[in-house]
Amino acid sequence: MFSSGALSDIRVVDLTQMLAGPFCTQVLADQGAQVVKVEPLEGEGMRRTGPFLPDDRLRSFGGYFQSVNRNKGSIALDLKNPEGRQVLKELVASADVLVENFRGGVMERLGLSYEELSQINPALVYAAVRGFGDRRSGESPYYQWPAYDVVAQAMGGIMGITGPDEHSPTKIGPGVGDTVPALMLAIGILSAVHHARRTGQGQFVDVSMVDCVLALTERIVYQHSYQGSSPKPEGNRHPLLCPFGLFLAKDGWVSIACATDALWRKLAHAMGRPELAESAECATNAARVEHADFVIRALEAFTSQRTKDELKGILGGVVPFGPVYTAEDVFEDAHFHKRDMLVEVDHPGSDHRVTIAGVPIKLSRTPGGIARRAPMVGEDTDHVLRSIGMTADRIQELRATGAVG
């Protein structure tokens, strides 16, 4: 509807809010899917979350909403109104996918469950992301618990191995408890759409935020199974590889990863310490893990005397290396500009354009992209309703009843 791309023949009804659901539907929209965001008449609550531009006269949304709702249209519906629910059913009749992230039972109480909607459209792919999953796939004892990113990070195990020391579990900076489940839900949706296109059979796609974080943190499972251990936070080190982590530079931090002995030998020579390449403490990865303190002291004696730029010149392209970037560093690095990862869009109510993160999935024949800013509340209501055959009179009647905005 608003973009071209590999998924331009897929229609998505998007009832999601916050981050996990909208990030999922954004991934689909970035590749051309026709995503219609269904919002309450007052708009999704995250529209009121900043940051806001100083000159924004409308405040229809802030940076949070803009970042994960580009390429979508918006229709405002009151799903507590019978007429509003009927409009949703008419949207579903011609859709390929419906995505929601309400707490379990909400859609059932509205008469909009998968079972009911699949009677209207048997090929419908109904996708849901919840903190602890949906009871259709196995009812968690925490089924009714609300969950946000920080809860998924905590219970999925990733915090338990992150932090400066074994006594200090630490939250991952970005919301991986939301965005990783979003990506997995997108994969599930595309798998189910593929099946539906072949067979005419839709299905329910269920993703638990906690499950997805555990899948991301997969090594704690095999470590516990193989070794009987329960891994703890390891700071900037890796339990199985050395050197592999963050190291102090003169003006910040850099990452260096030597996962093989051949890479270690290259690093030792680049450091001007060729004797370390074959020493008893360093010649093999097993030896380096055993003598990690010695290896890290030797490496930081080299890195701490040089700036990040100097280290980039010495180690870049020689071994896996990267400076730890701030947002300012990202904006200044040519990589992100060459790769279209910093994209400017308009912001309604402001005279300034803003920058949001670009599309990381690059397709050579059917490239995705950012064709449109995030929508204002109900900005596309008329267009969407006309596209499913509604007349102007019917739309006017729906507005009069308060069913649509």
Secondary structure as UniProt FT lines:
FT   TURN            6..9
FT   STRAND          11..14
FT   TURN            18..19
FT   HELIX           20..30
FT   TURN            31..32
FT   STRAND          34..39
FT   TURN            41..42
FT   HELIX           45..48
FT   TURN            54..55
FT   HELIX           63..68
FT   TURN            70..71
FT   STRAND          73..77
FT   TURN            79..80
FT   HELIX           82..93
FT   STRAND          97..100
FT   TURN            104..105
FT   HELIX           106..109
FT   TURN            110..111
FT   HELIX           114..120
FT   TURN            122..123
FT   STRAND          125..130
FT   HELIX           135..137
FT   TURN            141..144
FT   HELIX           149..155
FT   TURN            156..157
FT   HELIX           159..161
FT   TURN            166..167
FT   HELIX           176..199
FT   STRAND          203..208
FT   HELIX           209..216
FT   TURN            217..218
FT   HELIX           219..227
FT   TURN            235..236
FT   STRAND          244..249
FT   TURN            250..251
FT   STRAND          252..257
FT   HELIX           261..270
FT   TURN            271..272
FT   HELIX           274..277
FT   TURN            280..282
FT   HELIX           285..290
FT   HELIX           292..303
FT   TURN            304..305
FT   HELIX           308..315
FT   TURN            316..318
FT   STRAND          321..323
FT   HELIX           327..332
FT   HELIX           334..338
FT   TURN            339..340
FT   STRAND          342..345
FT   TURN            348..349
FT   STRAND          354..357
FT   TURN            377..380
FT   HELIX           381..387
FT   TURN            388..389
FT   HELIX           392..400
FT   TURN            401..402
//
